Amino acid sequence: RPPMSVPPHTPFMRLRGTHAAAQTISCADTSYVQMPFELMQYIPMQAVVGGVFIGAASGIYMLLAHRIAGNSGALKSVVVGPIETTKAALTLGLIATGSIMNLVLPALFEAPSAPSLGVYLGGFVVGVGTTLGNGCTSGHGLCGLSRFSIRSLVAVPVFMGCAIASATIKSGVYTFGAPVVAGQMDGKTVTTALYTFGLLAAMLLPAMLLQRKDIRDTYVGGWVGCCAGTGLSIGGMVRPSVITGALTPANFDSTLWVLFVTALSVTFVFYRIAQRSLVHEACAASGGVIDRKLVLGAALFGLGWGYTGYCPGPLLSTFGANPSDLATLLCLLGVINGMQATARVMASFTCDEKGNTSGAPAQLLEKESSGPHYQQFSCQLL
């Protein structure tokens, strides 16, 4: 198909990541932008399908393994420790699924961007924020809200607001423009989603037969990583431009919001099923601590997420899709270094046997009060 010319003031539309960049040409007295014919569109059904996969992964993880599907927590376990095989399997599942999806549907991923110091620093801020705040869009946004966690009710609006501010300031555009045009899900993506759903359903059956809890939990962790990675890829979360479009007013793209609401709804239903099945971890402990560490961590995570367009889960899947992409590698390295540096600083403020801190504010040492070791929960069986 021949390229089409678009007047310079036409509202911006994202190009499909596998195509070449736009070129500026002149025609008489007017400048035009020569753009590839196929333009990236907002595909609502694709966002819904991605949200269903992600929500099912989060919910089934709680139902079968009694665990919170936090992608940042899984990565932190691998790079900071202590290493848990279940979280390591989840991390590997996200990476492996990105690699597979890139082979099957390469158009789901954007072309590699130029590496820069800003990408690394943005990733570093994400790592610091998720470690301080003990969660990200999956742990706080989906699982925390579904557990009625007071901490998550505070963290989510904080990091969402900071992400919007960061992405908008980076874009330099503060006026509202035309929203991204809605499109339809193509046949190949529909077929891939259906086949993947069937495959994941079949892969879940062995988990019902495994007797040893540690082996079963590790298997489920790997399955959850694959299911979530599928949803992140199909749903568009592996494309930073989609995140930027959702967080900035210039050319609004509601993909992120449609996917998030869908994933949260599915997760919430699974958590209520788990709650009725007497899975106590499906409901947050009462008395969650709202401290400066939580708020600061959520704010930093939001700033880094808005700047880079990546939170840990999609970043791992994007890395799996193209490990040689230096920008993605730099961002991931920044996240890892941020987690490691924050863990070292926090470890230096450990309590002595009398409960006194070595020169640190007590708030820095507060732990997430929503773990399974708490016996009183803030909600009743519905």
URTA-V304154 format. One record per pair of residues at least 12 apart in sequence whose ideal C-beta (glycine too) atoms are under 8 Angstrom apart, sorted by the first residue. I is the first residue (numbers start at 1). J is the second residue. D is the distance in Angstrom with one decimal. If there is no record, write none. Layout:
# URTA-V304154
{{I | J | D} {I | J | D}}
This chain:
# URTA-V304154
{{1 | 37 | 4.3} {1 | 38 | 7.8} {2 | 37 | 7.2} {3 | 34 | 5.1} {3 | 35 | 6.3} {3 | 36 | 6.1} {3 | 37 | 6.3} {4 | 35 | 6.5} {4 | 37 | 5.9} {5 | 25 | 7.5} {5 | 27 | 7.1} {5 | 32 | 4.3} {5 | 33 | 7.1} {5 | 34 | 6.0} {5 | 35 | 7.8} {6 | 32 | 6.6} {6 | 33 | 5.2} {6 | 35 | 5.6} {7 | 30 | 7.1} {7 | 32 | 6.4} {8 | 30 | 7.7} {8 | 31 | 5.3} {8 | 32 | 6.9} {8 | 33 | 6.2} {10 | 33 | 8.0} {11 | 177 | 5.1} {11 | 178 | 3.8} {11 | 251 | 5.8} {12 | 177 | 7.2} {12 | 250 | 6.8} {12 | 251 | 5.2} {13 | 39 | 4.7} {13 | 40 | 6.7} {13 | 41 | 7.9} {13 | 180 | 6.5} {13 | 181 | 6.9} {13 | 251 | 7.0} {14 | 39 | 7.2} {14 | 40 | 4.1} {14 | 180 | 7.1} {14 | 241 | 4.9} {14 | 242 | 7.9} {14 | 245 | 6.9} {14 | 251 | 7.9} {14 | 253 | 7.8} {15 | 35 | 6.7} {15 | 36 | 6.0} {15 | 39 | 6.5} {15 | 40 | 6.1} {16 | 36 | 7.0} {16 | 38 | 5.4} {16 | 39 | 7.1} {16 | 40 | 5.1} {16 | 107 | 6.0} {17 | 40 | 7.7} {17 | 107 | 7.2} {17 | 109 | 5.9} {17 | 110 | 3.1} {17 | 111 | 4.5} {17 | 239 | 6.6} {17 | 241 | 7.9} {18 | 106 | 6.3} {18 | 107 | 5.7} {18 | 111 | 6.0} {19 | 36 | 4.2} {19 | 38 | 6.8} {19 | 111 | 7.7} {20 | 36 | 6.8} {22 | 34 | 6.4} {22 | 35 | 4.8} {22 | 36 | 7.8} {39 | 181 | 7.7} {40 | 180 | 7.7} {40 | 241 | 7.5} {41 | 180 | 6.6} {41 | 181 | 5.3} {41 | 182 | 6.5} {41 | 183 | 3.2} {42 | 179 | 7.5} {42 | 180 | 4.3} {42 | 181 | 6.7} {42 | 182 | 5.1} {42 | 183 | 6.7} {42 | 245 | 8.0} {42 | 253 | 5.2} {42 | 254 | 6.5} {42 | 255 | 5.7} {43 | 182 | 7.2} {43 | 183 | 5.1} {43 | 184 | 6.7} {43 | 185 | 5.5} {43 | 236 | 7.7} {43 | 255 | 7.5} {44 | 182 | 6.1} {44 | 254 | 7.8} {44 | 255 | 8.0} {44 | 258 | 5.8} {45 | 184 | 7.1} {45 | 185 | 4.6} {46 | 185 | 5.0} {46 | 189 | 6.5} {46 | 234 | 5.9} {46 | 235 | 6.5} {46 | 236 | 6.6} {46 | 255 | 7.8} {47 | 235 | 5.3} {47 | 236 | 6.4} {47 | 254 | 7.8} {47 | 255 | 4.7} {47 | 256 | 7.9} {47 | 258 | 4.1} {47 | 259 | 4.3} {47 | 262 | 7.0} {48 | 258 | 6.3} {48 | 259 | 7.4} {48 | 262 | 5.1} {49 | 185 | 7.4} {49 | 193 | 5.3} {49 | 231 | 7.6} {49 | 234 | 5.6} {49 | 235 | 6.9} {50 | 230 | 7.9} {50 | 231 | 4.3} {50 | 232 | 6.7} {50 | 233 | 7.5} {50 | 234 | 4.5} {50 | 235 | 1.9} {50 | 236 | 6.7} {50 | 237 | 7.0} {50 | 259 | 5.1} {50 | 262 | 7.8} {50 | 263 | 7.8} {51 | 231 | 6.7} {51 | 235 | 6.1} {51 | 258 | 7.0} {51 | 259 | 4.3} {51 | 260 | 7.1} {51 | 261 | 7.2} {51 | 262 | 2.8} {51 | 263 | 4.0} {51 | 265 | 7.8} {51 | 266 | 6.8} {52 | 231 | 7.1} {52 | 262 | 6.2} {52 | 263 | 7.6} {52 | 266 | 5.7} {53 | 196 | 8.0} {53 | 197 | 7.8} {53 | 227 | 5.6} {53 | 228 | 7.0} {53 | 230 | 5.0} {53 | 231 | 3.0} {53 | 234 | 6.8} {53 | 235 | 7.4} {54 | 138 | 7.8} {54 | 142 | 7.3} {54 | 227 | 7.7} {54 | 228 | 5.3} {54 | 231 | 3.7} {54 | 232 | 6.6} {54 | 235 | 6.9} {54 | 259 | 7.2} {54 | 263 | 4.2} {54 | 266 | 7.7} {54 | 267 | 8.0} {55 | 142 | 7.0} {55 | 231 | 7.8} {55 | 262 | 6.6} {55 | 263 | 4.1} {55 | 264 | 7.0} {55 | 265 | 6.7} {55 | 266 | 2.6} {55 | 267 | 4.5} {55 | 269 | 7.9} {55 | 270 | 7.1} {56 | 227 | 6.1} {56 | 231 | 7.9} {56 | 266 | 5.9} {56 | 270 | 7.2} {57 | 69 | 6.1} {57 | 223 | 8.0} {57 | 224 | 4.6} {57 | 225 | 7.9} {57 | 227 | 3.8} {57 | 228 | 4.0} {57 | 231 | 6.7} {58 | 138 | 6.7} {58 | 142 | 5.1} {58 | 143 | 5.7} {58 | 146 | 7.6} {58 | 224 | 7.7} {58 | 228 | 7.3} {58 | 263 | 7.1} {58 | 266 | 7.8} {58 | 267 | 4.4} {58 | 270 | 7.2} {59 | 146 | 7.9} {59 | 266 | 6.2} {59 | 267 | 5.0} {59 | 269 | 6.9} {59 | 270 | 2.2} {59 | 271 | 6.2} {59 | 273 | 7.6} {59 | 274 | 7.3} {60 | 204 | 7.3} {60 | 220 | 7.4} {60 | 223 | 7.7} {60 | 224 | 6.7} {60 | 227 | 7.5} {60 | 270 | 6.5} {61 | 90 | 8.0} {61 | 220 | 6.5} {61 | 221 | 7.4} {61 | 224 | 4.5} {62 | 143 | 7.2} {62 | 270 | 6.5} {62 | 271 | 5.9} {62 | 274 | 5.0} {62 | 279 | 6.5} {62 | 281 | 6.6} {62 | 282 | 5.5} {63 | 270 | 5.8} {63 | 273 | 6.5} {63 | 274 | 4.6} {63 | 277 | 7.1} {63 | 279 | 6.7} {64 | 207 | 6.1} {64 | 216 | 7.4} {64 | 217 | 8.0} {64 | 220 | 5.0} {65 | 86 | 6.6} {65 | 216 | 7.6} {65 | 217 | 4.6} {65 | 220 | 4.7} {65 | 221 | 6.8} {65 | 224 | 7.9} {66 | 274 | 7.9} {66 | 279 | 5.5} {66 | 281 | 4.7} {66 | 372 | 6.7} {67 | 86 | 6.8} {67 | 217 | 7.3} {67 | 221 | 7.8} {67 | 281 | 7.2} {68 | 139 | 5.8} {68 | 143 | 4.5} {68 | 144 | 7.8} {68 | 147 | 7.7} {68 | 281 | 7.5} {69 | 90 | 7.3} {69 | 138 | 5.9} {69 | 139 | 7.5} {69 | 142 | 7.4} {69 | 143 | 5.9} {69 | 224 | 5.8} {69 | 228 | 6.8} {70 | 135 | 5.7} {70 | 136 | 6.9} {70 | 138 | 5.5} {70 | 139 | 3.0} {70 | 143 | 6.6} {71 | 90 | 7.6} {71 | 94 | 6.9} {71 | 136 | 6.4} {71 | 138 | 4.8} {71 | 139 | 7.3} {71 | 228 | 7.3} {71 | 311 | 7.3} {71 | 312 | 4.6} {71 | 313 | 3.5} {71 | 316 | 7.1} {72 | 130 | 3.8} {72 | 131 | 7.8} {72 | 135 | 6.5} {72 | 136 | 4.3} {72 | 138 | 7.4} {72 | 139 | 6.3} {72 | 311 | 7.4} {72 | 312 | 4.4} {72 | 313 | 7.9} {72 | 339 | 8.0} {73 | 87 | 6.8} {73 | 134 | 7.4} {73 | 135 | 7.0} {73 | 139 | 5.8} {74 | 87 | 4.0} {74 | 88 | 7.5} {74 | 90 | 4.5} {74 | 91 | 4.9} {74 | 94 | 8.0} {74 | 221 | 7.8} {74 | 225 | 7.8} {74 | 312 | 8.0} {75 | 91 | 5.7} {75 | 312 | 5.1} {75 | 316 | 6.8} {75 | 335 | 7.2} {75 | 336 | 7.5} {75 | 339 | 7.2} {76 | 130 | 7.2} {76 | 131 | 6.3} {76 | 339 | 5.1} {76 | 343 | 7.6} {77 | 91 | 7.9} {78 | 91 | 5.3} {79 | 336 | 4.8} {79 | 339 | 5.8} {79 | 340 | 6.3} {80 | 131 | 7.8} {80 | 339 | 5.4} {80 | 340 | 5.8} {80 | 343 | 4.6} {85 | 214 | 7.2} {85 | 217 | 7.9} {85 | 218 | 4.6} {85 | 221 | 7.5} {86 | 217 | 4.6} {86 | 218 | 5.1} {86 | 220 | 7.3} {86 | 221 | 3.8} {87 | 221 | 6.5} {88 | 221 | 7.6} {89 | 218 | 5.0} {89 | 219 | 7.4} {89 | 221 | 3.8} {89 | 222 | 3.8} {89 | 225 | 6.5} {90 | 221 | 4.3} {90 | 222 | 6.8} {90 | 224 | 5.5} {90 | 225 | 4.1} {90 | 228 | 7.9} {91 | 225 | 6.5} {91 | 316 | 6.4} {92 | 222 | 6.6} {92 | 225 | 6.4} {93 | 221 | 7.2} {93 | 222 | 4.7} {93 | 223 | 7.0} {93 | 224 | 6.6} {93 | 225 | 2.0} {93 | 226 | 4.4} {93 | 227 | 7.9} {93 | 228 | 7.5} {93 | 229 | 6.2} {94 | 225 | 4.6} {94 | 226 | 7.9} {94 | 228 | 6.4} {94 | 229 | 4.5} {94 | 232 | 7.7} {94 | 313 | 6.0} {94 | 316 | 4.1} {94 | 317 | 5.2} {94 | 320 | 7.0} {95 | 225 | 7.9} {95 | 229 | 7.7} {95 | 316 | 5.3} {95 | 317 | 6.9} {95 | 319 | 6.3} {95 | 320 | 3.7} {96 | 225 | 7.5} {96 | 226 | 6.8} {96 | 229 | 7.4} {96 | 320 | 6.1} {97 | 225 | 6.8} {97 | 226 | 4.9} {97 | 228 | 7.9} {97 | 229 | 2.9} {97 | 230 | 5.6} {97 | 233 | 6.9} {97 | 317 | 6.1} {97 | 320 | 6.8} {98 | 229 | 5.8} {98 | 233 | 6.5} {98 | 238 | 6.9} {98 | 316 | 6.9} {98 | 317 | 3.3} {98 | 318 | 6.0} {98 | 319 | 6.7} {98 | 320 | 3.1} {98 | 321 | 4.2} {99 | 320 | 4.2} {99 | 321 | 6.0} {101 | 229 | 7.2} {101 | 230 | 6.8} {101 | 233 | 4.1} {101 | 234 | 7.6} {101 | 317 | 7.4} {101 | 321 | 6.7} {102 | 320 | 7.5} {102 | 321 | 3.6} {102 | 322 | 6.7} {104 | 192 | 5.7} {105 | 188 | 6.8} {105 | 189 | 6.2} {105 | 192 | 5.9} {105 | 233 | 7.4} {105 | 234 | 7.8} {108 | 189 | 7.9} {108 | 233 | 5.1} {108 | 234 | 6.7} {108 | 236 | 7.5} {108 | 238 | 6.5} {108 | 239 | 7.6} {109 | 233 | 7.6} {109 | 238 | 5.7} {109 | 239 | 6.9} {109 | 318 | 6.6} {109 | 321 | 5.0} {109 | 322 | 6.9} {110 | 238 | 7.9} {110 | 239 | 4.9} {110 | 240 | 6.8} {110 | 241 | 6.3} {112 | 322 | 6.4} {112 | 325 | 4.1} {112 | 326 | 7.3} {112 | 327 | 6.1} {112 | 328 | 7.3} {113 | 240 | 7.7} {113 | 325 | 7.9} {113 | 327 | 4.6} {114 | 327 | 6.4} {115 | 326 | 4.0} {115 | 327 | 4.5} {115 | 329 | 7.8} {115 | 330 | 5.1} {116 | 327 | 7.3} {116 | 330 | 7.6} {118 | 307 | 7.2} {119 | 308 | 6.2} {119 | 327 | 5.3} {119 | 330 | 5.0} {119 | 331 | 5.0} {119 | 334 | 7.2} {120 | 330 | 4.5} {120 | 331 | 6.8} {120 | 333 | 6.6} {120 | 334 | 4.2} {121 | 334 | 6.4} {122 | 304 | 4.9} {122 | 307 | 4.1} {122 | 308 | 3.9} {122 | 331 | 6.6} {122 | 334 | 6.7} {123 | 304 | 6.7} {123 | 308 | 6.0} {123 | 310 | 7.2} {123 | 315 | 7.7} {123 | 330 | 6.9} {123 | 331 | 3.9} {123 | 332 | 6.5} {123 | 333 | 6.9} {123 | 334 | 2.7} {123 | 335 | 4.4} {123 | 337 | 8.0} {123 | 338 | 6.8} {124 | 304 | 7.5} {124 | 334 | 4.0} {124 | 335 | 7.2} {124 | 337 | 5.7} {124 | 338 | 4.1} {124 | 341 | 7.8} {125 | 300 | 5.3} {125 | 301 | 7.6} {125 | 303 | 5.7} {125 | 304 | 3.4} {125 | 307 | 7.4} {125 | 334 | 7.8} {125 | 338 | 6.6} {126 | 300 | 7.8} {126 | 301 | 5.8} {126 | 304 | 3.6} {126 | 305 | 6.0} {126 | 308 | 6.8} {126 | 310 | 7.1} {126 | 311 | 6.7} {126 | 312 | 7.1} {126 | 334 | 7.3} {126 | 335 | 5.2} {126 | 338 | 6.5} {127 | 304 | 7.9} {127 | 334 | 6.5} {127 | 335 | 4.1} {127 | 336 | 6.4} {127 | 337 | 6.4} {127 | 338 | 2.3} {127 | 339 | 4.2} {127 | 340 | 7.7} {127 | 341 | 7.7} {127 | 342 | 6.9} {128 | 297 | 7.5} {128 | 300 | 5.4} {128 | 304 | 7.9} {128 | 338 | 4.3} {128 | 339 | 7.6} {128 | 341 | 7.0} {128 | 342 | 4.9} {129 | 159 | 7.4} {129 | 296 | 7.9} {129 | 297 | 4.9} {129 | 298 | 6.8} {129 | 299 | 7.1} {129 | 300 | 3.3} {129 | 301 | 3.0} {129 | 302 | 7.2} {129 | 303 | 7.4} {129 | 304 | 6.0} {129 | 338 | 7.8} {130 | 297 | 7.0} {130 | 301 | 5.3} {130 | 311 | 7.9} {130 | 312 | 6.5} {130 | 335 | 7.8} {130 | 339 | 7.1} {131 | 297 | 6.9} {131 | 338 | 7.0} {131 | 339 | 5.0} {131 | 342 | 4.0} {131 | 343 | 6.2} {131 | 346 | 7.5} {132 | 293 | 5.2} {132 | 294 | 7.6} {132 | 296 | 5.8} {132 | 297 | 3.0} {132 | 300 | 6.7} {132 | 342 | 6.1} {132 | 346 | 8.0} {133 | 155 | 5.7} {133 | 159 | 7.5} {133 | 293 | 7.3} {133 | 294 | 5.5} {133 | 295 | 7.9} {133 | 296 | 7.5} {133 | 297 | 2.6} {133 | 298 | 4.5} {133 | 300 | 7.5} {133 | 301 | 5.8} {134 | 151 | 8.0} {134 | 294 | 7.3} {134 | 297 | 6.9} {134 | 368 | 4.6} {135 | 152 | 7.0} {135 | 155 | 6.4} {135 | 368 | 7.9} {136 | 159 | 7.8} {136 | 301 | 6.0} {136 | 305 | 7.7} {136 | 311 | 4.9} {136 | 312 | 5.9} {136 | 313 | 7.6} {137 | 159 | 7.8} {137 | 260 | 7.5} {137 | 305 | 7.6} {137 | 311 | 5.1} {137 | 313 | 7.6} {138 | 228 | 7.6} {138 | 311 | 7.8} {138 | 313 | 5.8} {139 | 152 | 7.9} {140 | 152 | 4.3} {140 | 155 | 4.5} {140 | 156 | 5.6} {140 | 159 | 7.5} {140 | 298 | 7.4} {141 | 156 | 5.4} {141 | 260 | 6.8} {141 | 264 | 7.2} {142 | 260 | 7.9} {142 | 263 | 5.7} {142 | 264 | 5.6} {142 | 267 | 4.7} {143 | 267 | 6.6} {143 | 271 | 7.8} {144 | 156 | 7.3} {144 | 284 | 7.3} {144 | 370 | 7.5} {145 | 264 | 6.2} {145 | 268 | 7.6} {146 | 264 | 6.9} {146 | 267 | 4.7} {146 | 268 | 4.6} {146 | 270 | 7.9} {146 | 271 | 4.2} {146 | 282 | 7.8} {147 | 271 | 6.5} {147 | 281 | 8.0} {147 | 282 | 6.4} {147 | 283 | 5.6} {147 | 284 | 4.2} {147 | 370 | 6.8} {148 | 283 | 6.3} {148 | 284 | 5.5} {148 | 378 | 5.9} {148 | 379 | 5.0} {149 | 284 | 3.8} {149 | 288 | 6.0} {149 | 370 | 5.3} {150 | 284 | 7.1} {150 | 288 | 4.4} {150 | 290 | 6.7} {150 | 378 | 7.4} {151 | 284 | 7.6} {151 | 288 | 4.4} {151 | 289 | 7.2} {151 | 290 | 6.4} {151 | 294 | 5.8} {151 | 368 | 7.0} {151 | 369 | 7.6} {151 | 370 | 6.6} {152 | 284 | 7.7} {154 | 290 | 5.4} {154 | 294 | 6.6} {154 | 295 | 6.9} {154 | 298 | 7.4} {155 | 294 | 6.1} {155 | 295 | 7.7} {155 | 297 | 7.7} {155 | 298 | 4.0} {156 | 298 | 7.7} {158 | 295 | 5.9} {158 | 298 | 4.0} {158 | 299 | 5.5} {158 | 302 | 6.6} {159 | 298 | 4.4} {159 | 299 | 6.8} {159 | 301 | 5.0} {159 | 302 | 3.4} {159 | 305 | 6.9} {160 | 302 | 6.5} {161 | 302 | 6.7} {162 | 298 | 7.5} {162 | 299 | 4.8} {162 | 300 | 7.8} {162 | 301 | 7.8} {162 | 302 | 3.0} {162 | 303 | 5.0} {162 | 306 | 6.7} {163 | 247 | 5.4} {163 | 302 | 4.1} {163 | 303 | 7.2} {163 | 305 | 4.9} {163 | 306 | 3.6} {164 | 247 | 4.9} {164 | 248 | 7.6} {164 | 306 | 6.6} {165 | 302 | 7.9} {165 | 303 | 7.7} {165 | 306 | 6.9} {166 | 247 | 7.8} {166 | 302 | 6.7} {166 | 303 | 4.6} {166 | 304 | 7.6} {166 | 305 | 7.5} {166 | 306 | 3.1} {166 | 307 | 4.9} {167 | 243 | 7.4} {167 | 244 | 5.3} {167 | 247 | 3.8} {167 | 248 | 5.1} {167 | 306 | 3.8} {167 | 307 | 7.0} {167 | 309 | 7.7} {168 | 247 | 6.9} {168 | 248 | 5.0} {168 | 249 | 6.9} {168 | 306 | 7.8} {170 | 244 | 7.9} {170 | 306 | 7.2} {170 | 307 | 5.7} {171 | 244 | 6.8} {171 | 248 | 4.8} {171 | 250 | 6.1} {173 | 248 | 6.6} {173 | 249 | 7.2} {173 | 250 | 4.0} {174 | 249 | 7.0} {175 | 249 | 6.7} {175 | 250 | 7.2} {176 | 249 | 4.5} {176 | 250 | 7.5} {176 | 252 | 7.4} {177 | 249 | 7.0} {177 | 250 | 4.6} {177 | 251 | 5.0} {177 | 252 | 7.6} {178 | 251 | 6.4} {179 | 251 | 6.6} {179 | 252 | 4.5} {179 | 253 | 7.2} {179 | 254 | 7.4} {180 | 245 | 6.1} {180 | 251 | 5.6} {180 | 252 | 6.9} {180 | 253 | 4.4} {189 | 234 | 6.6} {192 | 234 | 7.6} {193 | 230 | 7.9} {193 | 234 | 5.9} {196 | 230 | 5.4} {200 | 223 | 7.0} {200 | 226 | 6.7} {200 | 227 | 5.4} {200 | 230 | 7.3} {203 | 223 | 5.8} {203 | 226 | 7.6} {204 | 223 | 6.1} {206 | 219 | 6.8} {207 | 219 | 5.5} {207 | 220 | 5.3} {207 | 223 | 6.8} {228 | 313 | 6.3} {229 | 313 | 7.7} {229 | 316 | 7.7} {229 | 317 | 4.7} {229 | 320 | 7.6} {231 | 259 | 7.8} {231 | 263 | 7.2} {232 | 313 | 5.8} {232 | 314 | 4.9} {232 | 317 | 5.2} {233 | 317 | 5.9} {233 | 321 | 7.8} {235 | 255 | 7.1} {235 | 259 | 4.5} {236 | 255 | 4.7} {236 | 256 | 7.8} {236 | 259 | 7.2} {237 | 256 | 7.3} {237 | 259 | 6.8} {237 | 313 | 7.4} {237 | 314 | 4.3} {238 | 314 | 4.9} {238 | 317 | 5.4} {238 | 318 | 4.8} {238 | 321 | 7.0} {239 | 309 | 7.8} {240 | 308 | 6.7} {240 | 309 | 2.6} {240 | 310 | 6.2} {241 | 309 | 7.0} {242 | 255 | 5.0} {242 | 256 | 6.4} {242 | 309 | 7.8} {243 | 256 | 6.0} {243 | 305 | 7.4} {243 | 306 | 7.8} {243 | 309 | 4.2} {243 | 310 | 7.5} {244 | 309 | 5.5} {247 | 306 | 5.5} {271 | 283 | 7.8} {272 | 382 | 5.9} {275 | 379 | 7.6} {275 | 381 | 6.1} {275 | 382 | 6.9} {276 | 381 | 6.2} {276 | 382 | 7.2} {280 | 372 | 6.8} {280 | 375 | 7.9} {280 | 377 | 6.2} {281 | 371 | 7.9} {281 | 372 | 4.6} {283 | 377 | 4.3} {283 | 378 | 6.6} {283 | 379 | 4.7} {284 | 370 | 4.5} {284 | 377 | 6.8} {284 | 378 | 5.7} {284 | 379 | 7.7} {285 | 369 | 5.5} {285 | 370 | 5.2} {285 | 371 | 7.2} {285 | 374 | 3.5} {285 | 376 | 6.6} {285 | 377 | 5.9} {285 | 378 | 6.7} {286 | 374 | 7.9} {286 | 376 | 5.4} {286 | 377 | 6.4} {286 | 378 | 4.0} {287 | 369 | 6.1} {287 | 378 | 7.9} {288 | 368 | 7.9} {288 | 369 | 4.9} {288 | 370 | 5.9} {288 | 378 | 8.0} {289 | 366 | 4.8} {289 | 369 | 5.5} {291 | 363 | 4.2} {291 | 366 | 5.0} {292 | 361 | 7.8} {292 | 363 | 5.0} {293 | 363 | 5.5} {293 | 364 | 5.7} {293 | 366 | 6.2} {294 | 366 | 7.9} {308 | 331 | 5.5} {310 | 328 | 8.0} {310 | 331 | 5.7} {312 | 335 | 6.2} {315 | 328 | 7.0} {315 | 331 | 6.1} {315 | 332 | 5.6} {315 | 335 | 6.6} {316 | 332 | 7.4} {319 | 332 | 5.4} {346 | 364 | 6.4} {346 | 365 | 7.7} {348 | 360 | 7.7} {349 | 364 | 5.3} {349 | 365 | 6.1} {350 | 365 | 7.6} {351 | 365 | 6.3}}
